[in-house]
Amino acid sequence: MATAEVGLAASISWYARSNFNYQVEGADAVNTNVWFTLGNPVAGNNTTNYYFDPFGTNSRRFSRIVTRP
């Protein structure tokens, strides 16, 4: 997973293998068990996928990508 600032959003990218589903999740603190979903699940397609997370009023957010059945 890689992140970068693109204008007023964070660009989150990852390689998504076929036959897997991925969910981008966010949290306000890195040492928490409280993660919330960002966007819809993404089906893997053997390419790099992107999610753009607008900064809005939350200038500090932690992100992760999890696989879903």
N, CA, C and O atoms as CSV, one atom per row, in Angstrom:
chain,resi,resn,atom,element,x,y,z
A,1,MET,N,N,0.849,-1.166,0.000
A,1,MET,CA,C,0.000,0.000,0.000
A,1,MET,C,C,0.890,1.223,0.000
A,1,MET,O,O,1.917,1.261,0.678
A,2,ALA,N,N,0.489,2.218,-0.764
A,2,ALA,CA,C,1.211,3.484,-0.812
A,2,ALA,C,C,0.209,4.620,-0.681
A,2,ALA,O,O,-0.937,4.500,-1.114
A,3,THR,N,N,0.645,5.720,-0.084
A,3,THR,CA,C,-0.223,6.890,0.020
A,3,THR,C,C,0.522,8.104,-0.496
A,3,THR,O,O,1.751,8.162,-0.453
A,4,ALA,N,N,-0.233,9.071,-0.982
A,4,ALA,CA,C,0.341,10.324,-1.462
A,4,ALA,C,C,-0.728,11.399,-1.350
A,4,ALA,O,O,-1.922,11.103,-1.377
A,5,GLU,N,N,-0.297,12.640,-1.224
A,5,GLU,CA,C,-1.236,13.752,-1.188
A,5,GLU,C,C,-1.498,14.204,-2.613
A,5,GLU,O,O,-0.564,14.486,-3.364
A,6,VAL,N,N,-2.772,14.273,-2.983
A,6,VAL,CA,C,-3.170,14.717,-4.319
A,6,VAL,C,C,-4.206,15.821,-4.138
A,6,VAL,O,O,-5.381,15.541,-3.896
A,7,GLY,N,N,-3.777,17.061,-4.253
A,7,GLY,CA,C,-4.702,18.175,-4.044
A,7,GLY,C,C,-5.236,18.167,-2.634
A,7,GLY,O,O,-4.468,18.284,-1.680
A,8,LEU,N,N,-6.550,18.029,-2.485
A,8,LEU,CA,C,-7.189,18.038,-1.171
A,8,LEU,C,C,-7.603,16.644,-0.734
A,8,LEU,O,O,-8.587,16.482,-0.012
A,9,ALA,N,N,-6.859,15.641,-1.166
A,9,ALA,CA,C,-7.185,14.254,-0.810
A,9,ALA,C,C,-5.908,13.439,-0.672
A,9,ALA,O,O,-4.852,13.792,-1.199
A,10,ALA,N,N,-6.043,12.338,0.054
A,10,ALA,CA,C,-4.964,11.359,0.124
A,10,ALA,C,C,-5.257,10.284,-0.910
A,10,ALA,O,O,-6.373,9.769,-0.975
A,11,SER,N,N,-4.272,9.950,-1.707
A,11,SER,CA,C,-4.416,8.879,-2.685
A,11,SER,C,C,-3.842,7.603,-2.070
A,11,SER,O,O,-2.664,7.553,-1.718
A,12,ILE,N,N,-4.673,6.582,-1.944
A,12,ILE,CA,C,-4.252,5.297,-1.385
A,12,ILE,C,C,-4.241,4.302,-2.535
A,12,ILE,O,O,-5.243,4.145,-3.232
A,13,SER,N,N,-3.122,3.635,-2.736
A,13,SER,CA,C,-3.029,2.684,-3.848
A,13,SER,C,C,-2.498,1.351,-3.358
A,13,SER,O,O,-1.728,1.288,-2.399
A,14,TRP,N,N,-2.922,0.275,-4.033
A,14,TRP,CA,C,-2.471,-1.059,-3.699
A,14,TRP,C,C,-2.666,-1.964,-4.902
A,14,TRP,O,O,-3.517,-1.708,-5.754
A,15,TYR,N,N,-1.874,-3.018,-4.966
A,15,TYR,CA,C,-2.022,-4.011,-6.027
A,15,TYR,C,C,-3.113,-4.988,-5.608
A,15,TYR,O,O,-3.028,-5.592,-4.539
A,16,ALA,N,N,-4.133,-5.147,-6.439
A,16,ALA,CA,C,-5.289,-5.976,-6.111
A,16,ALA,C,C,-5.297,-7.237,-6.977
A,16,ALA,O,O,-5.579,-7.177,-8.174
A,17,ARG,N,N,-4.990,-8.354,-6.370
A,17,ARG,CA,C,-4.982,-9.633,-7.094
A,17,ARG,C,C,-6.396,-10.084,-7.414
A,17,ARG,O,O,-7.328,-9.838,-6.649
A,18,SER,N,N,-6.542,-10.744,-8.547
A,18,SER,CA,C,-7.841,-11.315,-8.923
A,18,SER,C,C,-8.272,-12.340,-7.884
A,18,SER,O,O,-7.440,-12.904,-7.173
A,19,ASN,N,N,-9.570,-12.577,-7.800
A,19,ASN,CA,C,-10.185,-13.535,-6.868
A,19,ASN,C,C,-10.121,-13.090,-5.414
A,19,ASN,O,O,-10.356,-13.898,-4.516
A,20,PHE,N,N,-9.810,-11.829,-5.165
A,20,PHE,CA,C,-9.838,-11.256,-3.828
A,20,PHE,C,C,-10.681,-9.986,-3.866
A,20,PHE,O,O,-10.737,-9.304,-4.889
A,21,ASN,N,N,-11.331,-9.673,-2.762
A,21,ASN,CA,C,-12.042,-8.413,-2.598
A,21,ASN,C,C,-11.323,-7.610,-1.520
A,21,ASN,O,O,-10.828,-8.172,-0.542
A,22,TYR,N,N,-11.269,-6.313,-1.703
A,22,TYR,CA,C,-10.522,-5.441,-0.805
A,22,TYR,C,C,-11.418,-4.353,-0.261
A,22,TYR,O,O,-12.311,-3.862,-0.952
A,23,GLN,N,N,-11.173,-3.976,0.992
A,23,GLN,CA,C,-11.913,-2.887,1.617
A,23,GLN,C,C,-10.912,-1.902,2.213
A,23,GLN,O,O,-10.034,-2.292,2.983
A,24,VAL,N,N,-11.044,-0.628,1.858
A,24,VAL,CA,C,-10.227,0.420,2.459
A,24,VAL,C,C,-10.894,0.798,3.774
A,24,VAL,O,O,-12.105,1.014,3.820
A,25,GLU,N,N,-10.112,0.878,4.837
A,25,GLU,CA,C,-10.627,1.251,6.151
A,25,GLU,C,C,-9.802,2.398,6.709
A,25,GLU,O,O,-8.636,2.569,6.353
A,26,GLY,N,N,-10.414,3.183,7.587
A,26,GLY,CA,C,-9.733,4.306,8.208
A,26,GLY,C,C,-9.933,4.296,9.711
A,26,GLY,O,O,-10.860,3.670,10.225
A,27,ALA,N,N,-9.052,4.998,10.409
A,27,ALA,CA,C,-9.140,5.140,11.865
A,27,ALA,C,C,-8.535,6.489,12.242
A,27,ALA,O,O,-7.685,7.028,11.534
A,28,ASP,N,N,-8.991,7.019,13.367
A,28,ASP,CA,C,-8.467,8.291,13.847
A,28,ASP,C,C,-7.182,8.132,14.650
A,28,ASP,O,O,-6.462,9.107,14.864
A,29,ALA,N,N,-6.888,6.910,15.097
A,29,ALA,CA,C,-5.662,6.622,15.847
A,29,ALA,C,C,-5.122,5.280,15.379
A,29,ALA,O,O,-5.891,4.371,15.065
A,30,VAL,N,N,-3.822,5.156,15.334
A,30,VAL,CA,C,-3.221,3.919,14.831
A,30,VAL,C,C,-3.326,2.775,15.840
A,30,VAL,O,O,-3.337,1.610,15.442
A,31,ASN,N,N,-3.403,3.078,17.117
A,31,ASN,CA,C,-3.439,2.035,18.148
A,31,ASN,C,C,-4.867,1.786,18.650
A,31,ASN,O,O,-5.111,1.715,19.854
A,32,THR,N,N,-5.791,1.657,17.714
A,32,THR,CA,C,-7.189,1.434,18.072
A,32,THR,C,C,-7.716,0.192,17.357
A,32,THR,O,O,-7.159,-0.251,16.352
A,33,ASN,N,N,-8.776,-0.344,17.885
A,33,ASN,CA,C,-9.467,-1.436,17.201
A,33,ASN,C,C,-10.730,-0.935,16.529
A,33,ASN,O,O,-11.555,-1.729,16.076
A,34,VAL,N,N,-10.886,0.385,16.463
A,34,VAL,CA,C,-12.074,0.981,15.868
A,34,VAL,C,C,-11.719,1.491,14.476
A,34,VAL,O,O,-11.193,2.594,14.324
A,35,TRP,N,N,-12.009,0.683,13.467
A,35,TRP,CA,C,-11.767,1.026,12.065
A,35,TRP,C,C,-13.115,1.164,11.378
A,35,TRP,O,O,-14.034,0.394,11.659
A,36,PHE,N,N,-13.244,2.123,10.492
A,36,PHE,CA,C,-14.482,2.327,9.742
A,36,PHE,C,C,-14.200,2.187,8.254
A,36,PHE,O,O,-13.094,2.465,7.791
A,37,THR,N,N,-15.211,1.753,7.510
A,37,THR,CA,C,-15.029,1.526,6.076
A,37,THR,C,C,-15.005,2.851,5.333
A,37,THR,O,O,-15.694,3.804,5.697
A,38,LEU,N,N,-14.198,2.886,4.287
A,38,LEU,CA,C,-14.113,4.035,3.392
A,38,LEU,C,C,-14.489,3.527,1.994
A,38,LEU,O,O,-13.763,2.724,1.409
A,39,GLY,N,N,-15.586,3.981,1.479
A,39,GLY,CA,C,-16.005,3.554,0.149
A,39,GLY,C,C,-16.550,2.138,0.139
A,39,GLY,O,O,-16.780,1.531,1.185
A,40,ASN,N,N,-16.750,1.629,-1.063
A,40,ASN,CA,C,-17.280,0.284,-1.264
A,40,ASN,C,C,-16.154,-0.715,-1.437
A,40,ASN,O,O,-15.038,-0.324,-1.778
A,41,PRO,N,N,-16.418,-2.009,-1.208
A,41,PRO,CA,C,-15.396,-3.030,-1.478
A,41,PRO,C,C,-14.983,-2.989,-2.950
A,41,PRO,O,O,-15.774,-2.626,-3.821
A,42,VAL,N,N,-13.737,-3.364,-3.207
A,42,VAL,CA,C,-13.171,-3.344,-4.557
A,42,VAL,C,C,-12.783,-4.761,-4.937
A,42,VAL,O,O,-12.067,-5.431,-4.192
A,43,ALA,N,N,-13.250,-5.227,-6.094
A,43,ALA,CA,C,-12.873,-6.553,-6.586
A,43,ALA,C,C,-11.483,-6.469,-7.200
A,43,ALA,O,O,-11.185,-5.551,-7.964
A,44,GLY,N,N,-10.633,-7.437,-6.860
A,44,GLY,CA,C,-9.287,-7.475,-7.416
A,44,GLY,C,C,-9.321,-7.717,-8.917
A,44,GLY,O,O,-10.169,-8.451,-9.423
A,45,ASN,N,N,-8.384,-7.088,-9.623
A,45,ASN,CA,C,-8.346,-7.208,-11.074
A,45,ASN,C,C,-6.918,-7.276,-11.624
A,45,ASN,O,O,-6.684,-6.937,-12.784
A,46,ASN,N,N,-5.976,-7.707,-10.803
A,46,ASN,CA,C,-4.565,-7.823,-11.188
A,46,ASN,C,C,-3.963,-6.515,-11.681
A,46,ASN,O,O,-3.113,-6.519,-12.571
A,47,THR,N,N,-4.401,-5.389,-11.104
A,47,THR,CA,C,-3.822,-4.088,-11.410
A,47,THR,C,C,-3.716,-3.292,-10.109
A,47,THR,O,O,-4.154,-3.741,-9.050
A,48,THR,N,N,-3.138,-2.125,-10.212
A,48,THR,CA,C,-3.085,-1.221,-9.070
A,48,THR,C,C,-4.409,-0.477,-8.976
A,48,THR,O,O,-4.882,0.087,-9.963
A,49,ASN,N,N,-4.997,-0.478,-7.804
A,49,ASN,CA,C,-6.257,0.225,-7.558
A,49,ASN,C,C,-5.988,1.436,-6.683
A,49,ASN,O,O,-4.996,1.488,-5.956
A,50,TYR,N,N,-6.895,2.417,-6.765
A,50,TYR,CA,C,-6.737,3.674,-6.043
A,50,TYR,C,C,-8.015,4.018,-5.299
A,50,TYR,O,O,-9.119,3.728,-5.761
A,51,TYR,N,N,-7.848,4.640,-4.142
A,51,TYR,CA,C,-8.953,5.225,-3.407
A,51,TYR,C,C,-8.507,6.630,-3.012
A,51,TYR,O,O,-7.409,6.807,-2.483
A,52,PHE,N,N,-9.355,7.634,-3.266
A,52,PHE,CA,C,-9.036,9.007,-2.914
A,52,PHE,C,C,-9.873,9.401,-1.702
A,52,PHE,O,O,-11.103,9.425,-1.762
A,53,ASP,N,N,-9.194,9.708,-0.607
A,53,ASP,CA,C,-9.840,10.050,0.661
A,53,ASP,C,C,-9.726,11.557,0.880
A,53,ASP,O,O,-8.642,12.045,1.199
A,54,PRO,N,N,-10.830,12.314,0.715
A,54,PRO,CA,C,-10.774,13.774,0.898
A,54,PRO,C,C,-10.365,14.138,2.328
A,54,PRO,O,O,-10.772,13.487,3.290
A,55,PHE,N,N,-9.555,15.188,2.445
A,55,PHE,CA,C,-9.109,15.617,3.767
A,55,PHE,C,C,-10.256,16.184,4.585
A,55,PHE,O,O,-10.400,15.824,5.753
A,56,GLY,N,N,-11.070,17.049,4.019
A,56,GLY,CA,C,-12.188,17.650,4.760
A,56,GLY,C,C,-11.720,18.238,6.075
A,56,GLY,O,O,-10.721,18.956,6.123
A,57,THR,N,N,-12.447,17.931,7.150
A,57,THR,CA,C,-12.065,18.440,8.469
A,57,THR,C,C,-11.130,17.480,9.191
A,57,THR,O,O,-10.631,17.796,10.271
A,58,ASN,N,N,-10.889,16.313,8.608
A,58,ASN,CA,C,-10.019,15.322,9.243
A,58,ASN,C,C,-8.676,15.312,8.525
A,58,ASN,O,O,-8.506,14.608,7.530
A,59,SER,N,N,-7.731,16.084,9.024
A,59,SER,CA,C,-6.428,16.154,8.374
A,59,SER,C,C,-5.491,15.036,8.802
A,59,SER,O,O,-4.399,14.896,8.251
A,60,ARG,N,N,-5.909,14.236,9.781
A,60,ARG,CA,C,-5.064,13.131,10.250
A,60,ARG,C,C,-5.908,11.867,10.317
A,60,ARG,O,O,-6.824,11.759,11.132
A,61,ARG,N,N,-5.589,10.920,9.455
A,61,ARG,CA,C,-6.325,9.663,9.429
A,61,ARG,C,C,-5.344,8.550,9.061
A,61,ARG,O,O,-4.436,8.745,8.253
A,62,PHE,N,N,-5.542,7.396,9.661
A,62,PHE,CA,C,-4.751,6.222,9.338
A,62,PHE,C,C,-5.596,5.323,8.440
A,62,PHE,O,O,-6.811,5.227,8.609
A,63,SER,N,N,-4.946,4.670,7.492
A,63,SER,CA,C,-5.664,3.829,6.532
A,63,SER,C,C,-5.044,2.458,6.467
A,63,SER,O,O,-3.861,2.265,6.744
A,64,ARG,N,N,-5.892,1.498,6.087
A,64,ARG,CA,C,-5.399,0.143,5.830
A,64,ARG,C,C,-6.299,-0.491,4.775
A,64,ARG,O,O,-7.428,-0.054,4.554
A,65,ILE,N,N,-5.780,-1.517,4.139
A,65,ILE,CA,C,-6.527,-2.295,3.158
A,65,ILE,C,C,-6.678,-3.700,3.728
A,65,ILE,O,O,-5.691,-4.315,4.133
A,66,VAL,N,N,-7.906,-4.210,3.763
A,66,VAL,CA,C,-8.145,-5.567,4.249
A,66,VAL,C,C,-8.827,-6.370,3.141
A,66,VAL,O,O,-9.562,-5.823,2.319
A,67,THR,N,N,-8.572,-7.658,3.137
A,67,THR,CA,C,-9.242,-8.521,2.161
A,67,THR,C,C,-10.561,-8.993,2.742
A,67,THR,O,O,-10.689,-9.209,3.947
A,68,ARG,N,N,-11.540,-9.147,1.860
A,68,ARG,CA,C,-12.870,-9.601,2.233
A,68,ARG,C,C,-13.210,-10.813,1.379
A,68,ARG,O,O,-12.736,-10.941,0.250
A,69,PRO,N,N,-14.038,-11.706,1.927
A,69,PRO,CA,C,-14.442,-12.876,1.123
A,69,PRO,C,C,-15.274,-12.489,-0.083
A,69,PRO,O,O,-15.687,-13.356,-0.852
